[in-house]
Amino acid sequence: MTFAFVSYWHGSYEDLWCWAALNWLGVTVESGAQRLLERPCVQETLARYLSPQARRRLHALLASCSTSMLILFNLVFLGGIQVGKTYWYRIFLQGWPWVTLSVLGFLYCYSIVGIAWAQTYTIL
């Protein structure tokens, strides 16, 4: 609902409705993945087969993909559909595999730092 309101507020352009749909889809996928990963059977399986470091790496891998899509969605909002298409084409299609892996690798490292920061400085 919030994304639809923002799209309407900013003028109901096609780019904004596309942005709203992409964000809604992104939030839905993230929420579904989070619910899946919070299930006790999945938690037990991850704890049994993955070390804490491996679980942190899995978390960072998922976060890097999510962040990459967030960048795409924000480019659509700020620059329009054509800018989003250019990002998608240059990073994921034309740049495969080296550019894609470099971007995702950078975002993975960024996620690892963020996870470590949160674990270190979170006040309970």
MARBA-722854 format. One line per 4 residues: number of its first residue (from 1); their letters; for each residue x, y, z of N, C-alpha, C. Coordinates in nm, 3 decimals, padded with zeros to 5 digits. Example, Ala and Ser with C-alpha at 12.3 -4.5 7.8 and 13.67 -1.06 7.14 Angstrom:
1) AS) 01.319 -00.569 00.780 01.230 -00.450 00.780 01.320 -00.330 00.780  01.285 -00.225 00.708 01.367 -00.106 00.714 01.290 00.003 00.787
//
This chain:
1) MTFA) 00.082 -00.119 00.000 00.000 00.000 00.000 00.087 00.126 00.000  00.193 00.123 00.077 00.281 00.239 00.085 00.343 00.271 -00.051  00.387 00.167 -00.121 00.450 00.190 -00.251 00.349 00.248 -00.351  00.226 00.201 -00.345 00.122 00.255 -00.433 00.096 00.402 -00.401
5) FVSY) 00.093 00.435 -00.273 00.070 00.574 -00.234 00.184 00.663 -00.284  00.307 00.618 -00.267 00.422 00.697 -00.314 00.414 00.716 -00.465  00.378 00.611 -00.537 00.364 00.621 -00.682 00.257 00.723 -00.720  00.144 00.718 -00.652 00.037 00.813 -00.679 00.079 00.955 -00.642
9) WHGS) 00.143 00.969 -00.528 00.185 01.100 -00.478 00.281 01.169 -00.575  00.369 01.091 -00.635 00.470 01.148 -00.725 00.422 01.161 -00.869  00.297 01.131 -00.895 00.243 01.161 -01.026 00.191 01.044 -01.106  00.189 00.926 -01.052 00.132 00.809 -01.119 00.193 00.781 -01.256
13) YEDL) 00.321 00.800 -01.268 00.389 00.768 -01.393 00.414 00.618 -01.401  00.430 00.569 -01.522 00.455 00.426 -01.542 00.579 00.379 -01.466  00.684 00.461 -01.467 00.807 00.426 -01.396 00.781 00.404 -01.247  00.698 00.489 -01.191 00.670 00.479 -01.047 00.586 00.356 -01.014
17) WCWA) 00.492 00.323 -01.102 00.413 00.202 -01.078 00.499 00.078 -01.093  00.593 00.082 -01.187 00.688 -00.028 -01.202 00.773 -00.041 -01.075  00.820 00.073 -01.025 00.899 00.074 -00.902 00.817 00.017 -00.786  00.692 00.057 -00.776 00.606 00.009 -00.668 00.588 -00.142 -00.677
21) ALNW) 00.565 -00.192 -00.798 00.546 -00.336 -00.816 00.675 -00.413 -00.783  00.788 -00.361 -00.828 00.915 -00.427 -00.798 00.943 -00.429 -00.648  00.918 -00.319 -00.581 00.940 -00.314 -00.437 00.845 -00.407 -00.363  00.720 -00.409 -00.404 00.625 -00.501 -00.342 00.672 -00.645 -00.359
25) LGVT) 00.714 -00.679 -00.480 00.764 -00.814 -00.506 00.887 -00.843 -00.420  00.979 -00.747 -00.411 01.099 -00.766 -00.330 01.068 -00.787 -00.183  00.977 -00.707 -00.129 00.939 -00.722 00.011 00.870 -00.857 00.033  00.788 -00.897 -00.061 00.719 -01.026 -00.050 00.817 -01.142 -00.052
29) VESG) 00.914 -01.137 -00.142 01.014 -01.245 -00.150 01.099 -01.247 -00.023  01.145 -01.131 00.022 01.226 -01.126 00.144 01.148 -01.177 00.265  01.023 -01.137 00.275 00.939 -01.181 00.387 00.918 -01.332 00.382  00.892 -01.384 00.263 00.874 -01.529 00.249 01.000 -01.606 00.283
33) AQRL) 01.114 -01.556 00.237 01.241 -01.623 00.269 01.269 -01.617 00.418  01.240 -01.504 00.480 01.262 -01.491 00.624 01.172 -01.587 00.701  01.046 -01.596 00.662 00.956 -01.691 00.728 01.002 -01.835 00.712  01.049 -01.867 00.592 01.100 -02.001 00.567 01.221 -02.031 00.654
37) LERP) 01.314 -01.936 00.661 01.436 -01.957 00.738 01.412 -01.955 00.888  01.301 -01.900 00.933 01.269 -01.898 01.076 01.195 -02.022 01.123  01.155 -02.107 01.031 01.085 -02.230 01.070 01.180 -02.318 01.152  01.130 -02.380 01.257 01.217 -02.461 01.344 01.290 -02.573 01.269
41) CVQE) 01.223 -02.639 01.175 01.290 -02.748 01.104 01.405 -02.696 01.018  01.387 -02.579 00.958 01.494 -02.520 00.877 01.607 -02.472 00.967  01.572 -02.411 01.081 01.673 -02.366 01.176 01.757 -02.484 01.225  01.690 -02.594 01.258 01.762 -02.713 01.306 01.853 -02.769 01.197
45) TLAR) 01.805 -02.773 01.075 01.886 -02.824 00.964 02.007 -02.736 00.940  01.986 -02.606 00.940 02.099 -02.515 00.921 02.200 -02.527 01.035  02.151 -02.538 01.157 02.240 -02.551 01.272 02.317 -02.683 01.268  02.251 -02.787 01.219 02.315 -02.918 01.214 02.424 -02.925 01.106
49) YLSP) 02.397 -02.867 00.990 02.488 -02.885 00.877 02.581 -02.767 00.849  02.549 -02.651 00.904 02.632 -02.533 00.877 02.690 -02.478 01.007  02.816 -02.444 01.003 02.879 -02.380 01.118 02.826 -02.237 01.129  02.849 -02.172 01.243 02.806 -02.031 01.254 02.866 -01.943 01.145
53) QARR) 02.990 -01.969 01.108 03.053 -01.891 01.000 02.982 -01.916 00.867  02.948 -02.041 00.840 02.879 -02.073 00.715 02.739 -02.013 00.713  02.670 -02.011 00.826 02.538 -01.948 00.832 02.550 -01.797 00.809  02.654 -01.737 00.863 02.677 -01.594 00.841 02.706 -01.568 00.693
57) RLHA) 02.781 -01.657 00.630 02.811 -01.641 00.487 02.685 -01.658 00.402  02.601 -01.754 00.439 02.474 -01.772 00.369 02.387 -01.647 00.382  02.381 -01.593 00.503 02.306 -01.470 00.527 02.360 -01.357 00.439  02.491 -01.343 00.433 02.552 -01.237 00.352 02.527 -01.260 00.203
61) LLAS) 02.528 -01.384 00.159 02.501 -01.415 00.019 02.358 -01.374 -00.018  02.264 -01.410 00.066 02.125 -01.370 00.041 02.109 -01.219 00.047  02.177 -01.155 00.141 02.169 -01.009 00.154 02.230 -00.939 00.034  02.337 -00.995 -00.022 02.399 -00.931 -00.138 02.306 -00.935 -00.259
65) CSTS) 02.236 -01.045 -00.277 02.139 -01.053 -00.388 02.024 -00.954 -00.365  01.977 -00.947 -00.242 01.870 -00.855 -00.208 01.913 -00.710 -00.230  02.034 -00.678 -00.190 02.085 -00.541 -00.207 02.100 -00.506 -00.354  02.143 -00.601 -00.433 02.156 -00.577 -00.577 02.020 -00.543 -00.638
69) MLIL) 01.917 -00.614 -00.596 01.783 -00.585 -00.646 01.733 -00.451 -00.592  01.768 -00.418 -00.469 01.730 -00.289 -00.412 01.790 -00.175 -00.494  01.914 -00.192 -00.537 01.978 -00.092 -00.622 01.899 -00.076 -00.752  01.862 -00.189 -00.812 01.782 -00.185 -00.935 01.651 -00.110 -00.913
73) FNLV) 01.581 -00.142 -00.806 01.452 -00.079 -00.780 01.467 00.071 -00.759  01.571 00.111 -00.687 01.592 00.254 -00.664 01.632 00.327 -00.792  01.705 00.260 -00.879 01.739 00.321 -01.008 01.613 00.343 -01.092  01.521 00.249 -01.086 01.394 00.267 -01.157 01.319 00.386 -01.100
77) FLGG) 01.318 00.399 -00.969 01.248 00.512 -00.906 01.314 00.645 -00.943  01.445 00.650 -00.933 01.515 00.777 -00.953 01.537 00.814 -01.099  01.559 00.713 -01.184 01.595 00.743 -01.323 01.498 00.694 -01.428  01.406 00.609 -01.388 01.310 00.557 -01.484 01.341 00.414 -01.525
81) IQVG) 01.248 00.358 -01.600 01.261 00.219 -01.641 01.385 00.197 -01.727  01.416 00.293 -01.813 01.531 00.276 -01.902 01.662 00.266 -01.823  01.675 00.343 -01.718 01.796 00.336 -01.634 01.803 00.199 -01.566  01.690 00.150 -01.517 01.686 00.017 -01.457 01.721 -00.091 -01.557
85) KTYW) 01.669 -00.079 -01.679 01.703 -00.176 -01.783 01.852 -00.173 -01.816  01.909 -00.053 -01.818 02.052 -00.040 -01.846 02.134 -00.108 -01.737  02.098 -00.084 -01.612 02.167 -00.150 -01.499 02.158 -00.301 -01.514  02.037 -00.351 -01.537 02.017 -00.495 -01.549 02.100 -00.551 -01.664
89) YRIF) 02.095 -00.484 -01.779 02.167 -00.533 -01.896 02.318 -00.530 -01.873  02.369 -00.418 -01.823 02.514 -00.403 -01.808 02.571 -00.492 -01.698  02.500 -00.508 -01.588 02.553 -00.587 -01.476 02.527 -00.735 -01.494  02.405 -00.772 -01.530 02.368 -00.913 -01.526 02.372 -00.984 -01.660
93) LQGW) 02.355 -00.912 -01.769 02.356 -00.979 -01.899 02.488 -00.957 -01.972  02.520 -00.832 -02.000 02.642 -00.802 -02.073 02.766 -00.832 -01.988  02.757 -00.809 -01.858 02.872 -00.824 -01.771 02.895 -00.963 -01.716  02.807 -01.057 -01.750 02.822 -01.192 -01.697 02.947 -01.255 -01.751
97) PWVT) 03.028 -01.322 -01.675 03.017 -01.348 -01.532 03.097 -01.251 -01.446  03.195 -01.181 -01.505 03.291 -01.108 -01.421 03.232 -00.985 -01.355  03.157 -00.906 -01.428 03.099 -00.786 -01.367 02.995 -00.826 -01.262  02.912 -00.921 -01.297 02.808 -00.967 -01.204 02.871 -01.019 -01.076
101) LSVL) 02.969 -01.106 -01.091 03.033 -01.164 -00.972 03.111 -01.059 -00.893  03.168 -00.961 -00.961 03.238 -00.853 -00.891 03.141 -00.770 -00.808  03.029 -00.733 -00.868 02.929 -00.654 -00.795 02.873 -00.733 -00.678  02.833 -00.857 -00.704 02.780 -00.939 -00.596 02.886 -00.967 -00.490
105) GFLY) 03.011 -00.982 -00.532 03.120 -01.002 -00.436 03.139 -00.880 -00.347  03.135 -00.762 -00.406 03.146 -00.640 -00.328 03.030 -00.630 -00.229  02.909 -00.656 -00.277 02.793 -00.649 -00.189 02.797 -00.757 -00.081  02.854 -00.872 -00.113 02.873 -00.978 -00.014 02.967 -00.929 00.097
109) CYSI) 03.078 -00.869 00.059 03.173 -00.817 00.159 03.107 -00.708 00.243  03.031 -00.623 00.179 02.958 -00.518 00.249 02.861 -00.579 00.350  02.795 -00.687 00.310 02.700 -00.754 00.399 02.771 -00.818 00.517  02.884 -00.880 00.492 02.962 -00.942 00.600 03.000 -00.836 00.704
113) VGIA) 03.045 -00.721 00.657 03.081 -00.613 00.749 02.959 -00.567 00.827  02.846 -00.552 00.759 02.724 -00.510 00.827 02.677 -00.610 00.931  02.687 -00.737 00.900 02.647 -00.842 00.995 02.739 -00.840 01.116  02.869 -00.830 01.091 02.965 -00.826 01.202 02.944 -00.701 01.287
117) WAQT) 02.918 -00.590 01.223 02.892 -00.465 01.295 02.769 -00.479 01.385  02.664 -00.536 01.329 02.540 -00.554 01.406 02.563 -00.647 01.525  02.640 -00.753 01.504 02.667 -00.846 01.614 02.754 -00.783 01.721  02.844 -00.695 01.680 02.936 -00.633 01.775 02.871 -00.521 01.853
121) YTIL) 02.791 -00.440 01.787 02.741 -00.318 01.849 02.593 -00.319 01.884  02.528 -00.433 01.875 02.387 -00.440 01.912 02.375 -00.441 02.064  02.291 -00.353 02.114 02.266 -00.346 02.258 02.138 -00.423 02.286  02.149 -00.520 02.371 02.032 -00.603 02.401 01.953 -00.549 02.514
//
